[in-house]
Amino acid sequence: MKIKKFITAVLAASLALTAFAGCGSSSSSSDSKSSSASSSESSDKKDLKEIKALADLTPHSEILKYIEPKLNEKGYTINIVSTASDATWNEKTVKGEVDFNYFQHEPYLTEWNEINSGNLVNIGNIHVEPIAAYSEKYKSADEVPDKAKIVIPDDATNEYRALRILEQQGWIKLGKTENARASIKDITEYVKPLEITELDSYQINAHISEFDVYINNTNKVIEAGLDATKFLFREGEDSPYANIVVTTPDKKDDEGLKAIVELLQSEDTAKFIKEKYNGAVIPVTKVS
């Protein structure tokens, strides 16, 4: 009897060890498969050609991230080097630190090229960010009183846009301006008495409580967490200030950049822009 019990115990222990070994083998196999899949995915990423970019946080980099999966299928990946726009971005593009930038409109690029003897080129119009007038104090333009304090961007092209919508609103009259540039010195008449202050567009959002009305670029408004659809008045949807993809002449025919522009101008991306930004950002491509 004791011998039988001993044999039974030994067999049970042996079976337990076998089962444990089987579990260990399964786990090891699973880990191996997971490691293999991870290695394969990493290998796939390495096989993609990297394209470096400079793009504003909103909406530009968000739109680029939207097209990324489809761009991967074409063999490319985008490395957005920075989303904190500054005055050096075009210069960095010229120097080849990045392959393209996506943050400006054609008049801004034209002005930069003229001032800096640059030759950067536009390879695709993508979306429009109509410049608009906003207020935290008033809900409609009719409520804005005489002698209202208004702040506008101080860079030449966007100041021109700001002054133009003030003119279209019937509050001021501008004299003749050259190459879509203007400043408050070009105001020939204040139809409505106003106090207009020029300020860097990056600083405006921090001072809006000090003014009755503020005019700023749509992306700056969105980035500040403000509602860009609640404006007093703004440019029409036919604004000529489409945001563009910019590169150097030697890269304008690059297949990767062509693929990016094609995806950015697709109807699918246009629908994404229309739905995500609720009309605050307008795709150049018409959505059917």
C-alpha positions in Angstrom: 0.0 0.0 0.0 2.8 2.4 0.9 4.6 1.6 -2.3 1.5 2.4 -4.4 1.0 5.7 -2.6 4.7 6.5 -3.2 4.4 5.7 -6.9 1.2 7.7 -7.2 2.8 10.7 -5.6 5.8 10.5 -7.9 3.6 10.3 -11.0 1.5 13.3 -9.8 4.6 15.3 -9.2 6.0 14.3 -12.6 2.7 15.3 -14.3 2.7 18.7 -12.5 6.2 19.4 -13.7 5.3 18.5 -17.2 2.2 20.8 -17.1 4.3 23.6 -15.7 6.9 23.1 -18.4 4.2 23.2 -21.0 2.9 26.5 -19.6 6.4 27.9 -19.7 6.8 26.9 -23.2 3.5 28.5 -24.2 4.4 31.8 -22.5 7.8 31.8 -24.1 6.2 31.2 -27.5 3.8 34.1 -26.9 6.5 36.4 -25.8 8.5 35.4 -28.8 5.6 36.1 -31.2 5.0 39.5 -29.5 8.7 40.4 -29.7 8.7 39.3 -33.4 5.6 41.4 -34.2 7.1 44.4 -32.4 10.4 43.9 -34.3 8.5 43.6 -37.5 6.5 46.9 -36.8 9.8 48.6 -36.0 11.3 47.3 -39.1 8.4 48.6 -41.2 8.8 52.1 -39.7 12.5 52.0 -40.5 11.6 51.2 -44.1 9.5 54.4 -44.4 11.3 57.5 -45.8 11.2 60.3 -43.3 10.1 63.8 -44.4 10.8 66.6 -42.0 8.4 69.4 -41.5 7.6 72.5 -39.5 3.9 73.0 -38.9 1.7 75.1 -36.5 0.2 73.0 -33.8 -3.4 73.9 -34.8 -4.7 73.0 -37.3 -1.7 72.2 -39.5 0.0 69.5 -37.5 -3.4 67.9 -36.6 -4.2 67.7 -40.3 -0.8 66.2 -41.1 -1.3 63.6 -38.4 -4.7 62.7 -39.9 -3.1 61.9 -43.3 -0.1 60.0 -41.7 -1.6 56.5 -42.0 -2.3 56.8 -45.7 1.1 58.4 -46.2 2.7 55.4 -44.5 1.0 53.2 -47.1 2.8 55.2 -49.8 6.2 54.6 -48.1 6.7 57.8 -46.2 6.4 59.2 -42.7 6.3 62.8 -41.4 8.6 64.0 -38.6 7.1 67.3 -37.4 10.2 68.9 -35.9 8.4 71.8 -34.2 4.9 73.2 -33.8 6.0 76.4 -32.1 6.0 78.8 -35.0 8.6 81.6 -35.1 10.2 83.9 -37.6 13.0 81.5 -38.4 10.8 78.8 -40.1 11.3 79.9 -43.7 15.0 80.3 -43.1 15.3 76.8 -41.7 13.4 75.5 -44.7 15.9 77.3 -47.0 18.8 75.8 -45.2 17.4 72.3 -45.6 16.8 71.7 -41.9 13.4 70.5 -42.9 11.8 69.4 -46.2 8.8 71.6 -46.0 6.8 74.0 -43.8 3.0 74.4 -43.5 2.0 77.5 -41.6 1.7 80.5 -43.9 -0.3 81.9 -46.8 0.9 83.1 -50.2 1.1 86.9 -49.5 3.2 86.2 -46.3 5.5 84.0 -48.3 5.8 86.5 -51.1 6.7 89.2 -48.6 9.3 87.0 -46.9 10.9 86.1 -50.2 11.1 89.8 -51.1 12.6 90.9 -47.8 15.0 88.0 -47.5 15.9 87.5 -51.2 14.4 84.0 -50.8 13.1 81.6 -53.4 10.8 79.4 -51.5 7.8 78.0 -53.5 4.2 77.1 -52.8 3.4 73.5 -53.9 -0.1 73.4 -52.7 -3.0 75.4 -51.2 -4.7 73.4 -48.4 -7.0 75.4 -46.2 -8.2 78.9 -45.4 -8.3 80.4 -41.9 -10.5 83.5 -42.3 -9.2 86.3 -40.1 -12.1 87.5 -37.8 -13.1 90.0 -35.2 -14.0 88.6 -31.8 -15.2 90.0 -28.5 -15.6 88.8 -24.9 -17.8 91.8 -24.1 -20.2 92.0 -27.0 -22.2 89.4 -28.9 -22.7 91.3 -32.1 -21.0 94.0 -34.1 -24.0 96.3 -33.5 -23.3 96.3 -29.8 -19.7 97.6 -30.1 -19.7 101.2 -29.0 -18.0 104.2 -30.4 -14.4 104.7 -29.2 -14.1 100.9 -28.8 -10.6 99.6 -28.2 -9.5 97.2 -30.9 -6.3 95.2 -31.2 -5.0 93.8 -34.5 -1.9 91.8 -35.6 1.1 94.0 -36.4 2.7 92.0 -39.3 2.1 93.7 -42.6 -0.1 91.1 -44.4 -2.3 90.1 -41.5 -2.7 93.7 -40.4 -3.9 94.4 -43.9 -6.4 91.7 -43.6 -7.6 93.0 -40.2 -8.0 96.5 -41.6 -9.8 95.2 -44.6 -12.5 93.5 -42.6 -12.9 96.7 -40.5 -13.4 98.5 -43.8 -15.8 95.9 -45.0 -17.7 96.3 -41.8 -18.0 100.0 -42.5 -16.0 101.2 -39.6 -13.0 102.7 -41.4 -11.8 103.7 -44.9 -8.4 102.7 -46.2 -6.4 104.6 -48.8 -4.5 102.9 -51.6 -2.3 100.1 -50.3 0.5 98.2 -52.0 1.0 94.5 -52.3 -1.6 93.6 -49.7 0.3 95.5 -47.0 -1.2 98.1 -44.7 -0.9 99.7 -41.3 -3.1 102.1 -39.3 -1.2 104.9 -41.1 -3.2 103.9 -44.2 -6.5 104.6 -42.6 -7.9 107.7 -44.3 -11.2 107.9 -42.3 -12.6 106.5 -39.1 -16.3 106.2 -40.0 -16.8 104.8 -36.5 -14.6 106.4 -33.8 -12.1 103.6 -32.7 -8.9 103.2 -30.8 -6.8 100.7 -32.8 -3.7 99.0 -31.3 -1.1 97.0 -33.2 0.3 94.0 -31.4 2.2 90.8 -32.3 -0.4 88.1 -33.1 1.3 85.7 -30.6 0.6 88.2 -27.8 -2.9 89.2 -28.6 -4.7 86.3 -26.9 -3.0 87.2 -23.6 -4.4 90.7 -23.7 -7.9 90.3 -25.1 -9.5 91.3 -21.8 -8.0 94.7 -22.2 -9.9 95.4 -25.5 -13.5 95.6 -26.7 -12.7 93.7 -29.9 -9.7 91.6 -30.9 -8.8 90.5 -34.4 -6.5 87.6 -34.8 -5.6 84.6 -37.0 -7.9 81.6 -36.6 -5.2 79.2 -35.6 -4.0 81.5 -32.8 -7.6 81.7 -31.5 -8.1 77.9 -31.6 -4.7 77.2 -30.0 -5.8 79.5 -27.1 -8.8 77.3 -26.5 -11.2 80.0 -27.7 -14.2 79.4 -30.0 -13.2 80.5 -33.5 -16.8 80.1 -34.7 -18.1 82.9 -32.4 -17.0 85.9 -34.3 -18.5 89.4 -34.8 -17.5 89.4 -38.5 -14.8 87.9 -40.6 -13.4 87.4 -44.1 -15.5 85.6 -46.7 -14.9 82.0 -47.5 -13.4 83.2 -50.8 -10.4 84.6 -48.9 -7.2 84.5 -51.0 -5.2 83.7 -47.9 -5.1 79.9 -48.2 -2.5 78.2 -46.0 0.1 76.5 -48.2 2.8 73.8 -48.2 6.2 75.5 -48.8 9.5 74.0 -49.9 12.7 74.9 -51.9 12.7 74.8 -55.7 14.9 71.7 -55.8 12.4 69.8 -53.8 9.1 70.9 -55.4 8.9 67.8 -57.5 9.9 65.4 -54.7 7.6 62.3 -54.8 7.1 62.3 -51.0 6.0 66.0 -51.0 3.7 65.4 -53.9 2.1 62.5 -52.0 1.6 64.8 -48.9 0.0 67.5 -51.0 -2.2 65.0 -52.8 -3.5 63.6 -49.5 -3.9 67.1 -47.9 -6.0 68.2 -50.9 -8.1 65.1 -51.0 -11.9 65.1 -50.4 -11.4 62.8 -47.4 -9.1 65.4 -45.7 -11.5 68.2 -46.6 -14.3 66.4 -44.8 -12.0 65.9 -41.8 -11.2 69.7 -41.7 -14.8 70.7 -42.1 -16.1 68.4 -39.4 -13.3 68.9 -36.9 -13.2 72.7 -37.0 -16.9 73.3 -37.5 -16.3 75.9 -40.2 -13.6 77.9 -38.4 -11.1 76.4 -40.9 -12.2 76.0 -44.5 -10.7 73.4 -46.8 -9.7 74.6 -50.3 -11.0 71.4 -51.7 -14.8 71.5 -52.1 -16.6 68.7 -50.2 -19.4 67.1 -52.2 
